[in-house]
């Protein structure tokens, strides 16, 4: 009698192996990105922003290389822009947790400086999110004097360049539902609802949505990416790491 083959079992083992290899490959991509000295180095032309009477110089730094006074400014600007939005939803505001999030070892900062004063920043990370290699934008915050000047759009374009140059599958961000200006801002930049964005149910109403833009060089965007999918009701890995975050100011950028 010939040897019987468990076809279904073999298929499952092969699938598990394929998923493990994919995860290992994604982690290598993330690790390589985190080893960079200056992710902005390949894009010298994007180190300067000059538009609408605003002259800005951009730089990228790991949080470990930032002076304490810069970190204080980052925290204070975030609180100034987002305190009321956080307080008016189920997240609430917590100084200690927010400062811990902003100073996590894995944090990178895209900094905007004008006339020797910082006027904006983006806190981002190269990370794994549901097994995908991503650039996760935790914050995009601007001083009031540079709102509506095109700087926020420019900084998001820089983040996308950095992400896709380093083979990230997508740029991901979280936006509060009580921040319609921010939602419109990202929609104009062609960010869609990510497949990991949680869906409200009869027990839980989520105060945020997860948006993303895919690296078209690596992957085609899912045909229903603009629709909110039913996924496990768990925040993304990045969200779990951080407590609560929102990458958008309540003002237009």
Secondary structure as UniProt FT lines:
FT   HELIX           7..34
FT   TURN            39..42
FT   HELIX           44..47
FT   STRAND          48..51
FT   TURN            52..53
FT   STRAND          54..62
FT   HELIX           63..65
FT   HELIX           68..87
FT   TURN            90..91
FT   HELIX           95..102
FT   TURN            105..106
FT   STRAND          108..114
FT   TURN            115..116
FT   STRAND          117..129
FT   TURN            130..131
FT   STRAND          132..142
FT   HELIX           144..146
FT   TURN            147..148
FT   HELIX           151..165
FT   TURN            166..167
FT   STRAND          170..176
FT   TURN            177..178
FT   HELIX           180..188
FT   TURN            189..190
FT   STRAND          192..193
FT   TURN            195..196
FT   STRAND          208..214
FT   TURN            216..218
FT   TURN            223..226
FT   HELIX           237..242
//
